[in-house]
Amino acid sequence: MRKLKGVLLIDDNETSNFLNHRLLNRMEVTENIRVFSNGLNALEYLQKIEKGNFNSADPNYFKPELIFLDVNMPMLDGFEFLEMYHNDLADKVKQDTVIALLSTSSHPQDTVRASEYAAPYILKPLTVEKVRDLIAERFNDLES
């Protein structure tokens, strides 16, 4: 499997971020992983990418191909993030980026809301199988 250009992990739970980061590293999905503990900081990061307000030599800045987004977070929940992401960011930033929602809830209302944004809805915990399935489904142009 060819590596993705970059992945963002957005979750207010430090343990979830640690475990998901470790899982993605072990799977060698990408060499570029950024972790955010809230959606506001992640949106600010993406706005910097959009405007080019960063040092292009800085490896901490990259346009992600995949964003794992927790649904239940303070300040800005996953659905509020999605709304702002889709309404406020330029298409060039959103193009070729998949956002997958992560949650402990299997409530039908949440899965319906996720489908409105064409966002895969994945029940926590994130596993090797779930990551492989997502990549196979959404990045089928990548070599297996």
C-alpha positions in Angstrom: 0.0 0.0 0.0 1.4 3.4 -1.0 1.6 5.9 1.8 -0.9 8.8 2.1 0.6 12.3 1.9 -0.7 13.1 5.4 -3.2 12.4 8.1 -4.8 14.7 10.7 -6.1 13.3 14.0 -8.6 15.5 15.7 -9.8 14.3 19.1 -10.0 15.9 22.5 -9.0 12.6 24.1 -5.2 12.3 24.5 -5.3 8.6 24.8 -7.3 8.1 21.6 -4.9 10.4 19.8 -1.9 8.5 21.1 -3.3 5.1 20.2 -4.5 6.2 16.8 -1.1 7.8 16.0 0.7 4.7 17.1 -1.7 2.5 15.0 -1.1 4.6 11.9 2.7 4.6 12.4 2.7 0.8 12.9 0.7 0.4 9.7 3.0 2.8 7.8 0.0 4.6 6.4 1.9 7.9 6.2 5.0 9.7 7.5 3.0 12.9 8.1 0.6 12.9 11.1 -0.6 16.0 12.9 -2.6 15.7 16.1 -5.1 18.4 17.3 -7.0 18.3 20.5 -9.9 20.4 19.2 -11.5 21.3 15.9 -10.8 25.1 16.1 -7.0 24.5 16.0 -7.4 22.1 13.2 -9.4 24.6 11.2 -6.8 27.3 11.8 -4.1 24.9 10.5 -6.2 24.2 7.4 -6.7 27.9 6.8 -2.9 28.4 7.0 -2.6 25.7 4.3 -5.3 27.5 2.3 -3.6 30.9 2.4 0.0 29.6 2.3 0.8 31.2 5.6 3.5 28.8 6.6 7.1 27.9 5.7 6.9 25.4 2.9 10.1 23.7 4.2 8.4 23.0 7.5 7.4 19.3 7.5 4.7 20.0 10.0 2.6 21.6 7.3 1.0 19.5 4.7 -2.4 19.1 3.0 -3.9 16.0 4.5 -5.4 13.3 2.4 -7.2 11.8 5.4 -8.7 13.4 8.5 -9.9 11.3 11.4 -12.4 13.5 13.3 -14.0 12.8 16.7 -17.7 13.6 16.8 -18.0 14.5 20.5 -15.6 17.3 21.4 -15.9 20.6 23.4 -15.7 24.0 21.7 -16.5 22.6 18.3 -17.9 19.1 17.8 -17.3 17.0 14.7 -20.4 18.1 12.9 -19.8 21.8 13.6 -16.2 21.3 12.2 -17.6 19.6 9.1 -20.0 22.5 8.5 -17.3 25.1 8.8 -14.9 23.0 6.8 -17.3 22.7 3.9 -18.6 26.3 4.1 -15.4 28.3 4.9 -12.5 26.6 3.2 -11.6 26.8 -0.5 -12.1 23.7 -2.7 -8.3 23.4 -3.4 -7.9 22.6 0.3 -10.8 20.2 0.5 -10.0 18.5 -2.9 -8.8 14.9 -2.5 -9.3 14.9 1.3 -11.4 12.3 3.0 -12.9 13.1 6.5 -13.8 10.1 8.5 -15.9 10.6 11.7 -14.9 8.6 14.8 -17.4 8.0 17.6 -18.4 5.7 20.3 -22.1 6.3 19.4 -23.9 4.1 16.9 -27.0 6.4 17.1 -28.7 6.5 13.7 -29.1 10.3 13.9 -25.3 10.6 13.9 -24.8 8.2 11.0 -27.4 10.1 8.9 -25.7 13.4 9.7 -22.3 12.0 8.6 -23.8 10.8 5.3 -25.0 14.3 4.6 -21.3 15.2 4.3 -20.3 11.9 2.6 -18.2 11.2 5.6 -17.5 7.6 6.6 -18.7 7.0 10.2 -16.4 4.7 12.1 -17.1 3.3 15.6 -14.2 3.6 18.0 -11.7 2.1 18.6 -9.9 2.5 15.3 -8.4 -0.8 14.2 -6.0 -2.0 11.5 -9.0 -3.6 9.7 -11.1 -0.3 9.9 -8.2 1.7 8.5 -7.5 -0.8 5.7 -11.2 -0.9 4.8 -11.4 2.9 4.7 -8.3 3.2 2.5 -9.4 0.5 0.2 -12.9 2.1 -0.2 -11.8 5.8 -0.4 -8.3 5.6 -1.9 -8.8 2.8 -4.4 -6.3 4.4 -6.8 -3.5 3.5 -4.3 -1.5 0.3 -4.8 -2.4 -2.5 -2.5 
